Amino acid sequence: MEVSSGCDVNESLANFARKKQRGICVLSGSGCVTNVTLRQPASSGVIVTLHGRYEILSLLGSILPPPAPPGITGLTIYLAGAQGQVAGGVVVGALIASGPVLVMAASFMNATFDRLPLGEDEVATAMQNQYGHHNGPHHQPDESDLYGMPQNLITNGTTPPEMYSWAPGRTMSKT
């Protein structure tokens, strides 16, 4: 994902999650941000505002769409300043892009928030919801249950082996 200069990275990702009803797992980020407010857990949760322009060294986190409880999602960032200083923490304010910011993320549908460990009755309810009612016919899980894709999109050995070859035009022989 690309966040345009002048936009709030955190807010842009949260809007995407809400509008698309998708969860986001942020894996990394690159670019520069300005005037960042962070909570630094190593120093008793002190909130620090870093003024000026900083380069993103690391960006991690997750964002869930509503109805996830507030405060469950968020971003952790590590930054490098112009003089080589490094700072990091949990983003608690605006994270304004100073130039384009590229975010590498995985997004997923059906994002839910669960508290663990599940109780016995919650496990039974989850199993019933996943595989149908226990009074009906028994549903045997198949590959589509595992991968969350329709059966006709999952390869079951019928795909020609040349689809998996690394070099163009190279075919694999079946011996």
Buried (B, 14 or more C-beta within 10 A) or exposed (E): BEBEEEBBBBEBBBEBBEEEEBBBBBEEBBBBBBBBBBBBEEEEEEEEEBEEBBBBBBBBBBBBBEEBEEEEBBBBBBBBEEEEEEBBBBBBBBBBBBBEBBBEBEBEEEBEEEEEEEEEEEEEEEEEEEBEEEEEEEEEEEEEEEEEEEEEEBEEEEEEEEEEEEEEEEEEEEE
